[in-house]
Amino acid sequence: MYRFLLTRRWVGLAAVVLILVPAFLLLSRWQWHRHLQRAAFNSAVMDSQRAPTVPLLSLLSARVQPSDAAALPKSMEWRNVTVSGRYLPVERPYVRRRTLNMADGFWVLAELKLDSGAILVVNRGWTPARGGPSASPQIAPPPAGEVSLTGHLRSPELARGTIPADTPHDQTLSVDVAALTPSGTPGFAAYLELAVSQPTDLGGLTPIPLPALDAGPHLAYAVEWVLFALLAIGGFVLLAMKEAKLPESPKQS
């Protein structure tokens, strides 16, 4: 009854199904792992945010070699801390290609000098791009004198590829703490995303919000790929059953 499955057409169709089904299952597995990674990330952010706000120096020590500042422990990422010091009166590069609410813009950086002499890179906030990415924003300087800051810790960013040749000298692509910390000056294995400043920062910047802590679409995608695999198998079986029920062509005498 099912001898037709040995014909070239049906062998080819079976081969297609045998290729598609493992591919769909691998894609489902990949999306499942993405779901687990997102869940672990959300949990880490929530745990850090639930932890009490503490002084920066109770968590991190300054390092003389800022190149070592690429290994902020994951348990400290997103921790809320307080720190005091004075902003250095030097212009730091704006970090381009940073979006907020689907609008392109810049992160505005500054350097805070602590009483110990250590330097902490501070992300003062976000400002929209006006006039295109090559037009650097005009932002008021940070408060002068002693300031007290509250914000959350972020791990330093590695350099994001080659900066385009037409990029203004006061722009960069990443928060590279090692490059921003003056040579030979103690720095930290993190930078601070500012939430509250005393006195108030009058730069008119938007504080960087915490990341969205939703589950994302990965679990739904994982289920969809399994369903596609089942549909491929079920479709082949149904077609074969339908083909088997068709009357055989009468033999020619």
C-alpha positions, 0 to 999 in steps of 0.5 A: 500500500505504501510502496509509493514512498520509495518513489523519487518524489516521496523520497525527496519529500521525506529527505526535506522533512528529515532536514527541516525537523532537526533544524526546527528543533535546534532553533527551538533549543537555541530560543530556549537557551535565550529564554534561560539567559534572559531569565537569569539576567532579569533575576540578577538585575532584580537581586542587585536592585533589592540589595541595600544602597551602600558606599562605593568603596565598601564594594570596590577598591580602586586599581592603579592599572585601569586596564584590569577594570574589565572584570566587575563581578556579576554580583555587583552589576546594577548595585546601587551605590553612593559616592562623593567627590569633585568632577574634573574640569575636563571635557570627556567624549560623548558616547554616540549611537545610544538610543532611548525610547527609539530615539538616537542620542548620546551618553554624556560622561564625566570623571569624578575624583574621590578624596583618595585621588581615585577616578570614577567614570560617571555616565551623567545621562542621555541627550538626544542627537540634534543635527545628526550623529556628527553634531556633538551636543552642547551640555552644561558642565556638571556641578562644581565643588563637592557632589554626592552621587547615587547610581548603579554600577555598570561593567566597563565596555570594550571598544566597539570596532573602529571609530569612523574617520568623520567622527568628531574628536569629542565622541567615542563608541563605548564607555572604555574605562581604561581609556578614560582613566588618566594613565597611572591614576587609580580607577575602578572596575566599573562606571556609575550610571547616575540616578541622583545628584546633590547638588542637582546636575543642571545638564538637562539630561535623562537618567539612563533607565534600568533595562526592561525586565520582561521575559521577551519573546524567546519562550514563545519562539521556542514553542513555535519551532517545536510546532513547526517540527510537528507540522512538518512530520504531521503534514508528511504523514497526512499526505502519505495517508491520503496518497495511500487511499487514492485508487490505483490507476487501471492497468493497460491491457 
